[in-house]
């Protein structure tokens, strides 16, 4: 059963001078229950715009996005972790998680349980300004999982973190994913990160964004970052598609052309 079905025919933005920019066109795929999918693309490929459409934050597009279990007229049943933690500075760590938690989740003690699981038991009553950047992202991760959503969206959540901190958070994310069986769509520009985390890789073209390559990750779990197996798979992928990370169209990828398009819009 698919948790997410995406058919975005067109997403436009109108500039201040009345011009039109096409951010996404003809983007279509489905994600089955429990799968961890990474979406990879260059800056300007529409990755963040795509997540905003799926989350319901941007309803103005031509097409359809279906989320399993979503009742008519109701918002999507999902969690969302942004590039920045977006914590409320006047609320404690616990209160930041409880802010989005349902009555059921609070009654079951989920905010405290999750904060303990991500290693913040000693900081539950602290305010965000007492936390490091990595700790703030742990709070954001607990908040994303607190209602046990069937679908979790993550927008480059570990960007700008030191490698050891990012690796620790990736491990926590994988632990929560395995424990809760969520379906995850994770946006990144880091191919190594995507290979470490995901079951499946979706590569986006430069704008207008669309999926130009859809490949499974044929590696056993758990995966060690930059292991010989992961590096061999990465090298094989880039050797077969040398312009893949530049976001070229599929036909040009198959020809091995490595010219990056000049004009890119904002993601």
C-alpha positions as CSV (number, residue, x, y, z in Angstrom):
1,X,0.0,0.0,0.0
2,X,1.3,3.5,-0.9
3,X,1.4,6.1,1.8
4,X,2.2,8.9,-0.6
5,X,1.1,9.3,-4.3
6,X,2.6,12.4,-6.1
7,X,1.4,13.8,-9.4
8,X,2.5,17.4,-9.6
9,X,1.9,18.5,-13.2
10,X,3.0,22.0,-12.7
11,X,4.0,24.5,-10.0
12,X,4.6,28.1,-11.0
13,X,5.7,31.2,-9.2
14,X,4.9,34.7,-10.4
15,X,7.7,37.3,-9.9
16,X,7.2,40.9,-8.9
17,X,7.5,42.0,-12.5
18,X,4.8,39.7,-13.6
19,X,7.1,37.0,-15.1
20,X,6.5,33.3,-14.5
21,X,8.9,30.8,-13.1
22,X,8.1,27.0,-13.3
23,X,9.6,25.4,-10.2
24,X,8.3,21.8,-10.8
25,X,6.8,20.1,-13.8
26,X,5.7,16.5,-14.4
27,X,6.8,15.1,-11.1
28,X,5.2,11.7,-10.5
29,X,6.0,8.8,-8.1
30,X,4.6,6.8,-5.2
31,X,6.1,5.8,-1.9
32,X,5.0,2.5,-0.2
33,X,4.4,2.2,3.5
34,X,7.5,2.1,5.6
35,X,10.0,3.1,2.9
36,X,12.8,5.6,3.5
37,X,13.2,7.7,0.4
38,X,15.8,10.4,-0.2
39,X,15.3,13.1,-2.8
40,X,18.5,14.5,-4.1
41,X,18.9,17.5,-6.4
42,X,21.0,20.7,-6.9
43,X,20.1,24.0,-5.5
44,X,17.1,25.4,-7.3
45,X,15.6,22.1,-8.3
46,X,12.4,22.6,-6.2
47,X,13.1,20.2,-3.4
48,X,11.8,22.5,-0.6
49,X,8.9,23.6,-2.8
50,X,8.0,19.9,-3.3
51,X,7.9,19.3,0.5
52,X,5.7,22.4,1.0
53,X,3.2,21.0,-1.5
54,X,3.1,17.6,0.1
55,X,2.8,19.1,3.6
56,X,-0.2,21.3,2.5
57,X,1.7,24.5,3.2
58,X,1.5,25.4,-0.5
59,X,-1.8,24.2,-2.0
60,X,-1.4,26.3,-5.2
61,X,-0.3,23.8,-7.9
62,X,-1.6,21.8,-10.8
63,X,-1.9,18.2,-9.9
64,X,-2.7,15.9,-7.0
65,X,-0.9,14.6,-3.9
66,X,-2.6,11.8,-1.9
67,X,-1.6,10.7,1.6
68,X,-3.1,7.4,2.9
69,X,-5.5,7.9,5.8
70,X,-6.1,11.6,5.2
71,X,-9.8,12.3,5.6
72,X,-11.5,14.7,3.1
73,X,-11.1,18.3,4.3
74,X,-8.5,17.4,6.9
75,X,-4.9,18.4,6.9
76,X,-2.2,15.8,6.1
77,X,-1.2,13.3,8.8
78,X,2.5,13.9,8.8
79,X,5.5,15.2,10.7
80,X,7.8,17.9,9.2
81,X,11.4,18.7,10.2
82,X,12.7,21.9,8.6
83,X,16.3,23.0,7.8
84,X,16.3,25.0,11.0
85,X,14.9,23.7,14.4
86,X,12.3,26.5,14.6
87,X,12.0,26.2,18.4
88,X,10.0,28.8,20.4
89,X,12.6,30.5,22.6
90,X,10.1,31.3,25.4
91,X,9.1,27.6,25.8
92,X,11.1,24.8,27.4
93,X,12.3,21.8,25.5
94,X,9.3,19.8,26.7
95,X,6.8,22.6,25.9
96,X,8.2,22.9,22.4
97,X,7.4,19.3,21.7
98,X,4.0,19.4,23.6
99,X,3.1,22.4,21.4
100,X,2.4,20.2,18.4
101,X,1.4,17.0,20.3
102,X,-2.1,15.7,20.3
103,X,-4.0,15.2,23.6
104,X,-3.5,11.4,23.0
105,X,0.3,11.8,22.6
106,X,0.6,14.0,25.7
107,X,-1.6,11.5,27.7
108,X,0.7,8.7,26.7
109,X,3.8,10.7,27.8
110,X,5.2,10.7,24.3
111,X,7.0,14.1,24.5
112,X,9.0,13.0,27.5
113,X,9.6,9.5,26.1
114,X,10.9,10.8,22.8
115,X,13.1,13.4,24.5
116,X,14.7,10.7,26.6
117,X,15.2,8.5,23.6
118,X,17.1,11.3,21.7
119,X,19.3,11.8,24.7
120,X,17.8,15.0,26.2
121,X,16.5,13.7,29.5
122,X,18.6,16.2,31.5
123,X,17.4,19.1,29.3
124,X,13.7,18.6,29.3
125,X,13.0,21.8,31.3
126,X,15.7,23.9,29.7
127,X,15.1,26.7,27.2
128,X,16.5,26.5,23.6
129,X,19.2,29.1,24.2
130,X,20.9,26.6,26.6
131,X,21.2,24.0,23.9
132,X,23.8,23.4,21.2
133,X,22.7,23.4,17.6
134,X,22.8,19.6,17.5
135,X,20.7,19.4,20.6
136,X,18.1,21.8,19.2
137,X,17.8,19.5,16.2
138,X,17.2,16.6,18.5
139,X,14.2,18.5,19.9
140,X,13.0,19.1,16.4
141,X,13.3,15.4,15.6
142,X,11.4,14.4,18.7
143,X,8.7,17.0,17.8
144,X,8.4,15.5,14.3
145,X,7.8,12.0,15.7
146,X,5.6,12.9,18.7
147,X,2.3,12.2,17.1
148,X,3.6,9.0,15.4
149,X,2.7,10.2,11.9
150,X,2.6,7.7,9.1
151,X,4.5,10.1,6.9
152,X,7.5,12.2,7.9
153,X,9.1,14.9,5.8
154,X,12.6,16.1,6.4
155,X,14.2,19.1,4.6
156,X,18.0,18.8,4.9
157,X,17.6,18.7,8.7
158,X,21.3,18.0,9.4
159,X,22.8,20.6,7.1
160,X,25.6,22.8,8.5
161,X,26.3,20.4,11.4
162,X,29.7,19.0,12.2
163,X,30.2,15.5,10.8
164,X,30.2,13.7,14.2
165,X,27.0,15.5,15.3
166,X,25.3,14.9,12.0
167,X,26.2,11.2,12.1
168,X,24.8,10.9,15.7
169,X,21.5,12.5,14.6
170,X,21.3,10.2,11.5
171,X,21.6,7.2,13.8
172,X,18.8,8.6,16.1
173,X,16.6,9.1,13.1
174,X,17.2,5.6,11.8
175,X,16.4,4.2,15.3
176,X,13.1,6.1,15.5
177,X,12.2,5.1,11.9
178,X,12.8,1.4,12.6
179,X,10.9,1.6,16.0
180,X,7.9,3.3,14.6
181,X,7.6,2.1,11.0
182,X,7.1,5.6,9.5
183,X,7.4,6.4,5.9
184,X,10.1,9.0,5.4
185,X,10.8,11.4,2.5
186,X,14.1,13.1,3.2
187,X,15.5,15.9,1.1
188,X,19.2,16.4,0.7
189,X,21.9,17.4,-1.7
190,X,24.5,15.1,-0.1
191,X,24.7,11.7,-1.9
192,X,26.7,10.1,0.8
193,X,24.1,11.0,3.4
194,X,21.3,9.7,1.1
195,X,23.1,6.3,0.5
196,X,23.6,5.9,4.3
197,X,20.0,6.5,5.1
198,X,17.6,5.4,2.4
199,X,16.0,2.5,0.7
200,X,15.6,4.4,-2.5
201,X,17.1,7.4,-4.2
202,X,15.1,9.9,-6.3
203,X,17.2,12.4,-8.3
204,X,15.7,15.7,-9.4
205,X,16.5,17.7,-12.4
206,X,17.4,21.4,-12.3
207,X,14.4,23.6,-12.6
208,X,11.8,22.8,-13.5
209,X,12.2,20.0,-11.1
210,X,11.2,16.5,-11.9
211,X,12.5,13.0,-11.1
212,X,15.1,12.0,-13.7
213,X,16.4,8.8,-11.9
214,X,14.8,6.4,-9.4
215,X,17.1,3.7,-8.0
216,X,17.0,1.4,-5.0
217,X,20.0,1.3,-2.6
218,X,21.2,-2.4,-2.7
219,X,23.1,-2.3,0.6
220,X,22.4,-4.2,3.8
221,X,21.7,-2.3,7.0
222,X,23.1,-1.0,9.2
223,X,25.4,1.1,7.0
224,X,28.6,2.7,8.1
225,X,29.2,6.2,6.7
226,X,31.7,6.2,3.9
227,X,32.1,2.4,4.1
228,X,33.8,0.6,1.2
229,X,30.4,-0.8,0.1
230,X,28.7,2.6,0.2
231,X,31.6,4.4,-1.6
232,X,31.6,1.7,-4.3
233,X,27.9,2.1,-4.9
234,X,28.3,5.9,-5.0
235,X,31.2,5.7,-7.5
236,X,29.4,3.2,-9.7
237,X,26.3,5.5,-9.8
238,X,28.4,8.6,-10.7
239,X,30.4,6.7,-13.3
240,X,27.2,5.6,-15.0
241,X,25.6,9.0,-14.7
242,X,28.4,11.6,-14.5
243,X,26.1,14.6,-14.6
244,X,23.7,13.2,-12.1
245,X,24.3,15.7,-9.3
246,X,24.1,18.6,-11.7
247,X,20.4,17.9,-12.2
248,X,20.4,17.2,-16.0
249,X,17.5,15.7,-17.8
250,X,17.5,11.9,-18.0
251,X,18.2,11.7,-21.7
252,X,21.3,13.9,-21.2
253,X,22.3,11.8,-18.3
254,X,22.3,8.7,-20.4
255,X,24.5,10.4,-23.0
256,X,27.0,11.2,-20.2
257,X,26.9,14.9,-20.8
258,X,28.2,16.9,-17.8
259,X,27.1,20.5,-18.7
260,X,25.3,22.2,-15.8
261,X,22.3,24.4,-16.9
262,X,23.0,28.0,-16.4
263,X,19.7,29.3,-15.0
264,X,18.5,27.9,-11.8
265,X,15.6,29.1,-9.6
266,X,15.4,29.0,-5.8
267,X,14.5,25.7,-4.1
